[in-house]
Amino acid sequence: MMKRNLAIAGVIIGALIASAFWGYSRGRSSTAEKYEAQISELKSDWQKQTRAVEKEAQERYEKQSRQLADALAARDKALSDARAVRVTAVRVRDAADTRAKSDLQTARDSGDRDKERLARCESLLGEGAELVGEGAEILTRVAADKETMRATCVAGDLHNPINTGKIVVNWAPPF
């Protein structure tokens, strides 16, 4: 009877161990399926968000590239205009120098001091015209560079959280 009770107890314990093992493996596989479903859902959401952010960043990059290209084209045109002013100033100086030399020679030959002074003034006028052309070229180049930098900063909203199109200096986040 004792052996029989022991055998029944062994069968019961074995059945309990088998059911515990079955329950453990069933729970583990069920939990794994749920976690895998959650992970795949999170991955899908993350991929959608990543695609959206990448698309937005690409559009912003293309917009900034267009704005920068436009700013550089405007800069190149301004520099070209400045070179034209400079060429005109050099042409005026050359003409003034030529006239001043001929007038100076004529004044020296005739001994007229007033004409000699006038010739020197013409020479100074030509030099002034060249300096004006050089100054205009420098001024235009600096203004074009500043405008290009402004357009670049505004295009990238550099330090501009409000997106007003104006550059905000020494901005700090509110937190």
ZAMARGU-4260 file (C-alpha; in steps of 0.2 Angstrom, whole numbers, plus 5000, padded with zeros to 4 digits):
<rodrens>
0) 5000/5000/5000 | 5014/5011/5004 | 5022/5008/4987 | 5006/5011/4979 | 5004/5028/4988
5) 5022/5032/4984 | 5018/5028/4965 | 5003/5038/4965 | 5012/5053/4974 | 5026/5051/4961
10) 5014/5051/4947 | 5005/5066/4954 | 5022/5075/4957 | 5027/5070/4939 | 5011/5077/4932
15) 5013/5093/4942 | 5031/5095/4936 | 5025/5091/4918 | 5011/5104/4919 | 5022/5117/4927
20) 5035/5114/4913 | 5021/5115/4900 | 5014/5131/4908 | 5031/5139/4909 | 5035/5135/4890
25) 5017/5141/4885 | 5019/5157/4895 | 5036/5160/4888 | 5031/5157/4870 | 5015/5168/4872
30) 5025/5182/4880 | 5038/5181/4867 | 5025/5183/4853 | 5017/5198/4862 | 5034/5206/4864
35) 5039/5202/4846 | 5023/5210/4840 | 5026/5226/4851 | 5044/5227/4845 | 5039/5226/4827
40) 5025/5239/4830 | 5038/5250/4838 | 5050/5247/4824 | 5037/5251/4811 | 5032/5267/4820
45) 5050/5272/4822 | 5053/5269/4803 | 5038/5280/4799 | 5044/5294/4810 | 5062/5292/4803
50) 5056/5293/4785 | 5045/5308/4790 | 5060/5317/4798 | 5072/5312/4784 | 5060/5319/4771
55) 5058/5335/4781 | 5076/5337/4783 | 5079/5334/4764 | 5066/5347/4759 | 5074/5359/4771
60) 5091/5355/4764 | 5085/5358/4746 | 5077/5374/4751 | 5092/5380/4760 | 5103/5375/4745
65) 5092/5385/4733 | 5092/5400/4744 | 5111/5399/4745 | 5113/5397/4726 | 5102/5412/4724
70) 5112/5422/4736 | 5128/5417/4728 | 5121/5421/4711 | 5116/5439/4718 | 5134/5440/4725
75) 5142/5436/4709 | 5131/5449/4700 | 5135/5462/4712 | 5154/5458/4711 | 5152/5459/4692
80) 5144/5476/4693 | 5158/5481/4705 | 5171/5476/4692 | 5162/5486/4679 | 5162/5501/4690
85) 5181/5498/4693 | 5184/5496/4674 | 5175/5513/4671 | 5185/5521/4684 | 5201/5515/4677
90) 5195/5521/4660 | 5191/5538/4667 | 5208/5539/4676 | 5217/5534/4660 | 5208/5548/4650
95) 5211/5560/4664 | 5230/5556/4665 | 5231/5557/4646 | 5223/5574/4646 | 5233/5580/4661
100) 5249/5575/4653 | 5245/5584/4637 | 5239/5599/4646 | 5254/5599/4658 | 5266/5598/4643
105) 5256/5612/4634 | 5257/5622/4650 | 5276/5619/4652 | 5279/5624/4634 | 5269/5640/4636
110) 5274/5644/4654 | 5257/5646/4660 | 5256/5642/4678 | 5237/5641/4679 | 5236/5628/4665
115) 5250/5618/4674 | 5240/5618/4690 | 5224/5613/4680 | 5233/5599/4673 | 5239/5593/4690
120) 5221/5594/4696 | 5215/5584/4681 | 5228/5571/4687 | 5222/5571/4704 | 5204/5569/4697
125) 5209/5554/4688 | 5217/5547/4704 | 5202/5551/4714 | 5191/5542/4701 | 5201/5526/4702
130) 5200/5527/4721 | 5181/5529/4720 | 5181/5514/4709 | 5191/5504/4720 | 5181/5509/4735
135) 5165/5505/4726 | 5172/5488/4722 | 5177/5484/4740 | 5161/5491/4747 | 5151/5480/4735
140) 5161/5465/4738 | 5159/5467/4757 | 5140/5470/4756 | 5138/5455/4744 | 5147/5444/4756
145) 5137/5450/4771 | 5121/5448/4761 | 5126/5430/4756 | 5130/5426/4775 | 5113/5434/4780
150) 5104/5423/4767 | 5113/5408/4772 | 5110/5410/4791 | 5091/5414/4788 | 5090/5400/4776
155) 5096/5388/4789 | 5087/5398/4803 | 5104/5399/4812 | 5100/5404/4830 | 5082/5408/4825
160) 5070/5398/4835 | 5055/5409/4831 | 5058/5408/4812 | 5055/5426/4809 | 5068/5428/4795
165) 5079/5439/4806 | 5095/5434/4814 | 5094/5433/4833 | 5110/5436/4842 | 5115/5428/4858
170) 5099/5418/4859 | 5098/5405/4873 | 5085/5391/4875 | 5071/5395/4887 | 5074/5380/4898
</rodrens>
